[in-house]
Amino acid sequence: MCTQPSSLPTIPAPTTHPQPTHPSGDEQLRGGYSRVLQQLLGQLDVTVQDVVDLGCATGLSSLELLRALPEVESIIGIDLSPHFLAVAQYEQQQRMVCDVL
């Protein structure tokens, strides 16, 4: 098994993607998740400090959690796949280089 990032793009599986061929499909999928998360947290009236993203894969959901919850102190992504974690680490480094969150 390789722990180096793949050169293939990371996109959600076509079966879960709202519009697989539409460029903003991933944003629509994860944006809906963020809206529901914010609504639920608002109803519970809680403050979130730390988040653990179990099964984070390549970190796309972790990144969306960061966007949805900018007040969190840390987001920790956990996955069993060394390949997914390598891709997540590589993409995080690219975001830091480009200063994009």
N, CA, C and O atoms as CSV, one atom per row, in Angstrom:
chain,resi,resn,atom,element,x,y,z
A,1,MET,N,N,0.840,-1.172,0.000
A,1,MET,CA,C,0.000,0.000,0.000
A,1,MET,C,C,0.887,1.239,0.000
A,1,MET,O,O,1.880,1.303,0.726
A,2,CYS,N,N,0.536,2.182,-0.788
A,2,CYS,CA,C,1.286,3.430,-0.914
A,2,CYS,C,C,0.712,4.478,0.036
A,2,CYS,O,O,-0.505,4.611,0.162
A,3,THR,N,N,1.592,5.215,0.699
A,3,THR,CA,C,1.129,6.285,1.578
A,3,THR,C,C,1.357,7.662,0.962
A,3,THR,O,O,1.224,8.683,1.637
A,4,GLN,N,N,1.700,7.681,-0.318
A,4,GLN,CA,C,1.891,8.945,-1.018
A,4,GLN,C,C,0.563,9.374,-1.640
A,4,GLN,O,O,-0.242,8.525,-2.023
A,5,PRO,N,N,0.326,10.687,-1.743
A,5,PRO,CA,C,-0.939,11.141,-2.322
A,5,PRO,C,C,-1.060,10.781,-3.791
A,5,PRO,O,O,-0.077,10.749,-4.533
A,6,SER,N,N,-2.267,10.518,-4.178
A,6,SER,CA,C,-2.563,10.208,-5.568
A,6,SER,C,C,-2.649,11.487,-6.385
A,6,SER,O,O,-2.949,12.553,-5.847
A,7,SER,N,N,-2.390,11.385,-7.665
A,7,SER,CA,C,-2.546,12.552,-8.533
A,7,SER,C,C,-3.979,12.679,-9.038
A,7,SER,O,O,-4.305,13.624,-9.757
A,8,LEU,N,N,-4.832,11.733,-8.666
A,8,LEU,CA,C,-6.227,11.770,-9.096
A,8,LEU,C,C,-7.001,12.778,-8.262
A,8,LEU,O,O,-6.704,12.948,-7.079
A,9,PRO,N,N,-7.983,13.449,-8.846
A,9,PRO,CA,C,-8.785,14.399,-8.063
A,9,PRO,C,C,-9.627,13.664,-7.035
A,9,PRO,O,O,-10.010,12.513,-7.242
A,10,THR,N,N,-9.912,14.332,-5.931
A,10,THR,CA,C,-10.756,13.729,-4.904
A,10,THR,C,C,-12.152,14.299,-5.020
A,10,THR,O,O,-12.370,15.490,-4.793
A,11,ILE,N,N,-13.091,13.451,-5.372
A,11,ILE,CA,C,-14.491,13.852,-5.468
A,11,ILE,C,C,-15.336,12.795,-4.794
A,11,ILE,O,O,-14.943,11.629,-4.754
A,12,PRO,N,N,-16.486,13.168,-4.265
A,12,PRO,CA,C,-17.362,12.171,-3.661
A,12,PRO,C,C,-17.837,11.155,-4.706
A,12,PRO,O,O,-17.850,11.425,-5.907
A,13,ALA,N,N,-18.215,10.016,-4.218
A,13,ALA,CA,C,-18.720,8.979,-5.113
A,13,ALA,C,C,-19.927,9.490,-5.884
A,13,ALA,O,O,-20.758,10.199,-5.317
A,14,PRO,N,N,-20.046,9.149,-7.161
A,14,PRO,CA,C,-21.179,9.630,-7.969
A,14,PRO,C,C,-22.538,9.301,-7.368
A,14,PRO,O,O,-23.508,10.012,-7.627
A,15,THR,N,N,-22.632,8.239,-6.570
A,15,THR,CA,C,-23.932,7.888,-6.007
A,15,THR,C,C,-24.367,8.844,-4.911
A,15,THR,O,O,-25.559,8.923,-4.610
A,16,THR,N,N,-23.438,9.574,-4.304
A,16,THR,CA,C,-23.805,10.512,-3.246
A,16,THR,C,C,-23.773,11.952,-3.725
A,16,THR,O,O,-24.214,12.854,-3.014
A,17,HIS,N,N,-23.269,12.168,-4.896
A,17,HIS,CA,C,-23.094,13.515,-5.431
A,17,HIS,C,C,-24.408,14.014,-6.025
A,17,HIS,O,O,-25.036,13.284,-6.792
A,18,PRO,N,N,-24.851,15.242,-5.698
A,18,PRO,CA,C,-26.133,15.707,-6.215
A,18,PRO,C,C,-26.149,15.846,-7.736
A,18,PRO,O,O,-27.140,15.507,-8.383
A,19,GLN,N,N,-25.061,16.339,-8.301
A,19,GLN,CA,C,-24.950,16.479,-9.749
A,19,GLN,C,C,-23.508,16.147,-10.121
A,19,GLN,O,O,-22.672,17.050,-10.167
A,20,PRO,N,N,-23.192,14.878,-10.388
A,20,PRO,CA,C,-21.802,14.468,-10.582
A,20,PRO,C,C,-21.038,15.261,-11.630
A,20,PRO,O,O,-19.827,15.434,-11.496
A,21,THR,N,N,-21.700,15.742,-12.660
A,21,THR,CA,C,-20.973,16.436,-13.712
A,21,THR,C,C,-20.946,17.945,-13.503
A,21,THR,O,O,-20.281,18.656,-14.255
A,22,HIS,N,N,-21.650,18.442,-12.503
A,22,HIS,CA,C,-21.707,19.872,-12.255
A,22,HIS,C,C,-20.530,20.279,-11.365
A,22,HIS,O,O,-20.302,19.646,-10.334
A,23,PRO,N,N,-19.771,21.327,-11.740
A,23,PRO,CA,C,-18.589,21.712,-10.973
A,23,PRO,C,C,-18.871,22.088,-9.521
A,23,PRO,O,O,-18.007,21.900,-8.664
A,24,SER,N,N,-20.044,22.609,-9.229
A,24,SER,CA,C,-20.326,23.016,-7.855
A,24,SER,C,C,-21.053,21.922,-7.073
A,24,SER,O,O,-21.555,22.180,-5.979
A,25,GLY,N,N,-21.116,20.717,-7.611
A,25,GLY,CA,C,-21.820,19.617,-6.943
A,25,GLY,C,C,-21.277,19.324,-5.561
A,25,GLY,O,O,-22.047,19.132,-4.620
A,26,ASP,N,N,-19.932,19.286,-5.421
A,26,ASP,CA,C,-19.335,19.004,-4.124
A,26,ASP,C,C,-19.670,20.103,-3.126
A,26,ASP,O,O,-19.955,19.820,-1.962
A,27,GLU,N,N,-19.636,21.343,-3.571
A,27,GLU,CA,C,-19.986,22.468,-2.699
A,27,GLU,C,C,-21.434,22.357,-2.242
A,27,GLU,O,O,-21.739,22.633,-1.082
A,28,GLN,N,N,-22.325,21.958,-3.134
A,28,GLN,CA,C,-23.738,21.796,-2.781
A,28,GLN,C,C,-23.898,20.693,-1.740
A,28,GLN,O,O,-24.638,20.847,-0.769
A,29,LEU,N,N,-23.196,19.576,-1.953
A,29,LEU,CA,C,-23.291,18.440,-1.041
A,29,LEU,C,C,-22.817,18.824,0.353
A,29,LEU,O,O,-23.531,18.604,1.332
A,30,ARG,N,N,-21.641,19.386,0.451
A,30,ARG,CA,C,-21.060,19.708,1.754
A,30,ARG,C,C,-21.689,20.963,2.357
A,30,ARG,O,O,-21.779,21.072,3.580
A,31,GLY,N,N,-22.122,21.903,1.536
A,31,GLY,CA,C,-22.778,23.103,2.045
A,31,GLY,C,C,-24.079,22.772,2.747
A,31,GLY,O,O,-24.397,23.372,3.774
A,32,GLY,N,N,-24.837,21.826,2.208
A,32,GLY,CA,C,-26.077,21.385,2.849
A,32,GLY,C,C,-25.797,20.759,4.207
A,32,GLY,O,O,-26.535,20.971,5.170
A,33,TYR,N,N,-24.725,19.989,4.269
A,33,TYR,CA,C,-24.304,19.374,5.525
A,33,TYR,C,C,-23.987,20.457,6.557
A,33,TYR,O,O,-24.378,20.345,7.719
A,34,SER,N,N,-23.281,21.499,6.131
A,34,SER,CA,C,-22.903,22.582,7.038
A,34,SER,C,C,-24.124,23.320,7.570
A,34,SER,O,O,-24.192,23.650,8.754
A,35,ARG,N,N,-25.085,23.577,6.694
A,35,ARG,CA,C,-26.295,24.281,7.132
A,35,ARG,C,C,-27.050,23.479,8.187
A,35,ARG,O,O,-27.500,24.038,9.187
A,36,VAL,N,N,-27.188,22.190,7.973
A,36,VAL,CA,C,-27.892,21.337,8.936
A,36,VAL,C,C,-27.117,21.292,10.253
A,36,VAL,O,O,-27.711,21.370,11.328
A,37,LEU,N,N,-25.802,21.167,10.169
A,37,LEU,CA,C,-24.971,21.137,11.373
A,37,LEU,C,C,-25.130,22.427,12.181
A,37,LEU,O,O,-25.285,22.379,13.402
A,38,GLN,N,N,-25.091,23.566,11.513
A,38,GLN,CA,C,-25.246,24.846,12.202
A,38,GLN,C,C,-26.628,24.975,12.836
A,38,GLN,O,O,-26.753,25.505,13.940
A,39,GLN,N,N,-27.665,24.498,12.153
A,39,GLN,CA,C,-29.020,24.552,12.707
A,39,GLN,C,C,-29.129,23.694,13.968
A,39,GLN,O,O,-29.691,24.123,14.976
A,40,LEU,N,N,-28.582,22.475,13.897
A,40,LEU,CA,C,-28.651,21.577,15.055
A,40,LEU,C,C,-27.885,22.140,16.244
A,40,LEU,O,O,-28.371,22.091,17.374
A,41,LEU,N,N,-26.702,22.669,16.001
A,41,LEU,CA,C,-25.922,23.248,17.092
A,41,LEU,C,C,-26.617,24.472,17.671
A,41,LEU,O,O,-26.549,24.714,18.876
A,42,GLY,N,N,-27.286,25.244,16.820
A,42,GLY,CA,C,-28.047,26.399,17.294
A,42,GLY,C,C,-29.199,25.984,18.193
A,42,GLY,O,O,-29.486,26.652,19.186
A,43,GLN,N,N,-29.861,24.884,17.850
A,43,GLN,CA,C,-30.972,24.392,18.664
A,43,GLN,C,C,-30.482,23.870,20.011
A,43,GLN,O,O,-31.176,23.988,21.021
A,44,LEU,N,N,-29.283,23.295,20.018
A,44,LEU,CA,C,-28.734,22.747,21.260
A,44,LEU,C,C,-28.102,23.822,22.130
A,44,LEU,O,O,-27.874,23.605,23.320
A,45,ASP,N,N,-27.819,24.974,21.546
A,45,ASP,CA,C,-27.192,26.082,22.253
A,45,ASP,C,C,-25.902,25.633,22.937
A,45,ASP,O,O,-25.736,25.796,24.146
A,46,VAL,N,N,-24.997,25.069,22.148
A,46,VAL,CA,C,-23.700,24.606,22.658
A,46,VAL,C,C,-22.578,25.319,21.918
A,46,VAL,O,O,-22.752,25.808,20.801
A,47,THR,N,N,-21.435,25.362,22.565
A,47,THR,CA,C,-20.238,25.905,21.948
A,47,THR,C,C,-19.298,24.741,21.650
A,47,THR,O,O,-19.016,23.920,22.523
A,48,VAL,N,N,-18.823,24.680,20.432
A,48,VAL,CA,C,-17.923,23.594,20.023
A,48,VAL,C,C,-16.498,24.119,20.044
A,48,VAL,O,O,-16.198,25.149,19.441
A,49,GLN,N,N,-15.614,23.403,20.746
A,49,GLN,CA,C,-14.217,23.807,20.808
A,49,GLN,C,C,-13.335,22.895,19.962
A,49,GLN,O,O,-12.456,23.364,19.239
A,50,ASP,N,N,-13.574,21.598,20.057
A,50,ASP,CA,C,-12.758,20.622,19.350
A,50,ASP,C,C,-13.663,19.658,18.601
A,50,ASP,O,O,-14.731,19.288,19.088
A,51,VAL,N,N,-13.225,19.250,17.404
A,51,VAL,CA,C,-14.005,18.344,16.567
A,51,VAL,C,C,-13.117,17.178,16.163
A,51,VAL,O,O,-11.952,17.366,15.813
A,52,VAL,N,N,-13.672,15.978,16.213
A,52,VAL,CA,C,-12.995,14.792,15.704
A,52,VAL,C,C,-13.825,14.281,14.537
A,52,VAL,O,O,-14.999,13.948,14.697
A,53,ASP,N,N,-13.207,14.223,13.366
A,53,ASP,CA,C,-13.875,13.750,12.151
A,53,ASP,C,C,-13.452,12.298,11.918
A,53,ASP,O,O,-12.404,12.028,11.332
A,54,LEU,N,N,-14.294,11.368,12.392
A,54,LEU,CA,C,-14.002,9.936,12.228
A,54,LEU,C,C,-14.320,9.505,10.810
A,54,LEU,O,O,-15.410,9.773,10.305
A,55,GLY,N,N,-13.380,8.845,10.171
A,55,GLY,CA,C,-13.565,8.447,8.781
A,55,GLY,C,C,-13.423,9.644,7.862
A,55,GLY,O,O,-14.212,9.819,6.933
A,56,CYS,N,N,-12.420,10.466,8.119
A,56,CYS,CA,C,-12.265,11.741,7.399
A,56,CYS,C,C,-11.857,11.573,5.934
A,56,CYS,O,O,-11.949,12.529,5.164
A,57,ALA,N,N,-11.411,10.383,5.532
A,57,ALA,CA,C,-10.963,10.133,4.153
A,57,ALA,C,C,-9.899,11.156,3.765
A,57,ALA,O,O,-8.860,11.238,4.420
A,58,THR,N,N,-10.139,11.933,2.715
A,58,THR,CA,C,-9.126,12.883,2.248
A,58,THR,C,C,-9.274,14.262,2.884
A,58,THR,O,O,-8.584,15.200,2.486
A,59,GLY,N,N,-10.154,14.398,3.856
A,59,GLY,CA,C,-10.257,15.639,4.612
A,59,GLY,C,C,-11.212,16.679,4.068
A,59,GLY,O,O,-11.271,17.790,4.596
A,60,LEU,N,N,-11.967,16.351,3.023
A,60,LEU,CA,C,-12.891,17.345,2.478
A,60,LEU,C,C,-13.986,17.716,3.482
A,60,LEU,O,O,-14.369,18.881,3.591
A,61,SER,N,N,-14.480,16.725,4.205
A,61,SER,CA,C,-15.502,17.019,5.217
A,61,SER,C,C,-14.897,17.786,6.387
A,61,SER,O,O,-15.554,18.648,6.971
A,62,SER,N,N,-13.648,17.476,6.733
A,62,SER,CA,C,-12.969,18.208,7.804
A,62,SER,C,C,-12.837,19.679,7.427
A,62,SER,O,O,-13.038,20.560,8.263
A,63,LEU,N,N,-12.503,19.936,6.188
A,63,LEU,CA,C,-12.385,21.309,5.711
A,63,LEU,C,C,-13.741,22.017,5.765
A,63,LEU,O,O,-13.819,23.186,6.141
A,64,GLU,N,N,-14.793,21.316,5.393
A,64,GLU,CA,C,-16.133,21.904,5.454
A,64,GLU,C,C,-16.537,22.180,6.902
A,64,GLU,O,O,-17.199,23.179,7.183
A,65,LEU,N,N,-16.142,21.297,7.820
A,65,LEU,CA,C,-16.406,21.550,9.241
A,65,LEU,C,C,-15.696,22.825,9.697
A,65,LEU,O,O,-16.249,23.606,10.471
A,66,LEU,N,N,-14.486,23.029,9.220
A,66,LEU,CA,C,-13.748,24.243,9.558
A,66,LEU,C,C,-14.467,25.480,9.035
A,66,LEU,O,O,-14.527,26.503,9.717
A,67,ARG,N,N,-15.008,25.388,7.835
A,67,ARG,CA,C,-15.765,26.516,7.274
A,67,ARG,C,C,-17.061,26.754,8.043
A,67,ARG,O,O,-17.452,27.896,8.285
A,68,ALA,N,N,-17.722,25.660,8.424
A,68,ALA,CA,C,-19.013,25.774,9.111
A,68,ALA,C,C,-18.856,26.217,10.565
A,68,ALA,O,O,-19.743,26.858,11.129
A,69,LEU,N,N,-17.718,25.866,11.160
A,69,LEU,CA,C,-17.497,26.146,12.581
A,69,LEU,C,C,-16.167,26.879,12.772
A,69,LEU,O,O,-15.226,26.310,13.325
A,70,PRO,N,N,-16.081,28.127,12.325
A,70,PRO,CA,C,-14.802,28.834,12.380
A,70,PRO,C,C,-14.289,29.079,13.802
A,70,PRO,O,O,-13.116,29.403,13.989
A,71,GLU,N,N,-15.157,28.928,14.800
A,71,GLU,CA,C,-14.750,29.175,16.178
A,71,GLU,C,C,-14.038,27.993,16.831
A,71,GLU,O,O,-13.507,28.142,17.931
A,72,VAL,N,N,-14.009,26.831,16.194
A,72,VAL,CA,C,-13.385,25.661,16.809
A,72,VAL,C,C,-11.885,25.858,16.945
A,72,VAL,O,O,-11.248,26.521,16.126
A,73,GLU,N,N,-11.335,25.264,18.002
A,73,GLU,CA,C,-9.898,25.362,18.247
A,73,GLU,C,C,-9.117,24.348,17.439
A,73,GLU,O,O,-7.998,24.622,17.006
A,74,SER,N,N,-9.704,23.168,17.232
A,74,SER,CA,C,-8.991,22.147,16.454
A,74,SER,C,C,-9.971,21.184,15.815
A,74,SER,O,O,-11.050,20.913,16.342
A,75,ILE,N,N,-9.563,20.677,14.666
A,75,ILE,CA,C,-10.295,19.612,13.989
A,75,ILE,C,C,-9.285,18.502,13.732
A,75,ILE,O,O,-8.263,18.712,13.079
A,76,ILE,N,N,-9.586,17.324,14.252
A,76,ILE,CA,C,-8.696,16.179,14.094
A,76,ILE,C,C,-9.379,15.184,13.173
A,76,ILE,O,O,-10.486,14.726,13.456
A,77,GLY,N,N,-8.717,14.849,12.069
A,77,GLY,CA,C,-9.238,13.867,11.131
A,77,GLY,C,C,-8.621,12.505,11.390
A,77,GLY,O,O,-7.402,12.377,11.497
A,78,ILE,N,N,-9.460,11.497,11.490
A,78,ILE,CA,C,-8.999,10.123,11.726
A,78,ILE,C,C,-9.552,9.228,10.629
A,78,ILE,O,O,-10.744,9.258,10.323
A,79,ASP,N,N,-8.664,8.429,10.043
A,79,ASP,CA,C,-9.085,7.480,9.021
A,79,ASP,C,C,-8.175,6.272,9.077
A,79,ASP,O,O,-7.015,6.385,9.472
A,80,LEU,N,N,-8.688,5.116,8.686
A,80,LEU,CA,C,-7.890,3.888,8.687
A,80,LEU,C,C,-7.000,3.761,7.450
A,80,LEU,O,O,-6.080,2.943,7.433
A,81,SER,N,N,-7.261,4.552,6.430
A,81,SER,CA,C,-6.518,4.428,5.174
A,81,SER,C,C,-5.296,5.346,5.162
A,81,SER,O,O,-5.445,6.568,5.187
A,82,PRO,N,N,-4.095,4.777,5.125
A,82,PRO,CA,C,-2.892,5.620,5.019
A,82,PRO,C,C,-2.893,6.451,3.738
A,82,PRO,O,O,-2.376,7.567,3.716
A,83,HIS,N,N,-3.475,5.903,2.675
A,83,HIS,CA,C,-3.539,6.638,1.408
A,83,HIS,C,C,-4.406,7.892,1.560
A,83,HIS,O,O,-3.994,8.984,1.171
A,84,PHE,N,N,-5.599,7.732,2.124
A,84,PHE,CA,C,-6.477,8.885,2.324
A,84,PHE,C,C,-5.807,9.938,3.207
A,84,PHE,O,O,-5.899,11.134,2.932
A,85,LEU,N,N,-5.134,9.491,4.267
A,85,LEU,CA,C,-4.478,10.434,5.167
A,85,LEU,C,C,-3.328,11.164,4.475
A,85,LEU,O,O,-3.098,12.347,4.725
A,86,ALA,N,N,-2.607,10.455,3.604
A,86,ALA,CA,C,-1.527,11.098,2.851
A,86,ALA,C,C,-2.086,12.166,1.913
A,86,ALA,O,O,-1.516,13.250,1.788
A,87,VAL,N,N,-3.200,11.854,1.256
A,87,VAL,CA,C,-3.842,12.844,0.377
A,87,VAL,C,C,-4.314,14.035,1.199
A,87,VAL,O,O,-4.128,15.182,0.792
A,88,ALA,N,N,-4.927,13.771,2.357
A,88,ALA,CA,C,-5.410,14.853,3.218
A,88,ALA,C,C,-4.251,15.747,3.661
A,88,ALA,O,O,-4.365,16.973,3.650
A,89,GLN,N,N,-3.152,15.132,4.044
A,89,GLN,CA,C,-1.988,15.905,4.481
A,89,GLN,C,C,-1.428,16.739,3.324
A,89,GLN,O,O,-1.089,17.908,3.506
A,90,TYR,N,N,-1.333,16.147,2.155
A,90,TYR,CA,C,-0.831,16.871,0.983
A,90,TYR,C,C,-1.737,18.060,0.649
A,90,TYR,O,O,-1.255,19.166,0.406
A,91,GLU,N,N,-3.045,17.822,0.642
A,91,GLU,CA,C,-3.974,18.901,0.302
A,91,GLU,C,C,-3.964,20.002,1.354
A,91,GLU,O,O,-4.114,21.179,1.025
A,92,GLN,N,N,-3.787,19.624,2.624
A,92,GLN,CA,C,-3.679,20.639,3.672
A,92,GLN,C,C,-2.432,21.498,3.444
A,92,GLN,O,O,-2.487,22.719,3.588
A,93,GLN,N,N,-1.329,20.875,3.096
A,93,GLN,CA,C,-0.103,21.632,2.813
A,93,GLN,C,C,-0.305,22.563,1.624
A,93,GLN,O,O,0.184,23.693,1.638
A,94,GLN,N,N,-1.012,22.110,0.601
A,94,GLN,CA,C,-1.273,22.965,-0.561
A,94,GLN,C,C,-2.134,24.161,-0.188
A,94,GLN,O,O,-1.896,25.270,-0.666
A,95,ARG,N,N,-3.131,23.947,0.660
A,95,ARG,CA,C,-3.977,25.060,1.112
A,95,ARG,C,C,-3.165,26.067,1.906
A,95,ARG,O,O,-3.383,27.273,1.785
A,96,MET,N,N,-2.227,25.587,2.719
A,96,MET,CA,C,-1.400,26.489,3.517
A,96,MET,C,C,-0.464,27.293,2.621
A,96,MET,O,O,-0.232,28.477,2.864
A,97,VAL,N,N,0.068,26.657,1.597
A,97,VAL,CA,C,0.944,27.345,0.649
A,97,VAL,C,C,0.166,28.421,-0.095
A,97,VAL,O,O,0.668,29.522,-0.319
A,98,CYS,N,N,-1.064,28.091,-0.475
A,98,CYS,CA,C,-1.900,29.034,-1.220
A,98,CYS,C,C,-2.670,29.975,-0.303
A,98,CYS,O,O,-3.337,30.896,-0.777
A,99,ASP,N,N,-2.581,29.748,1.022
A,99,ASP,CA,C,-3.292,30.564,1.993
A,99,ASP,C,C,-4.798,30.548,1.730
A,99,ASP,O,O,-5.461,31.583,1.795
A,100,VAL,N,N,-5.326,29.362,1.432
A,100,VAL,CA,C,-6.749,29.208,1.147
A,100,VAL,C,C,-7.321,28.209,2.126
A,100,VAL,O,O,-6.773,27.122,2.307
A,101,LEU,N,N,-8.423,28.575,2.756
A,101,LEU,CA,C,-9.133,27.639,3.631
A,101,LEU,C,C,-10.507,27.400,3.094
A,101,LEU,O,O,-11.276,26.640,3.682
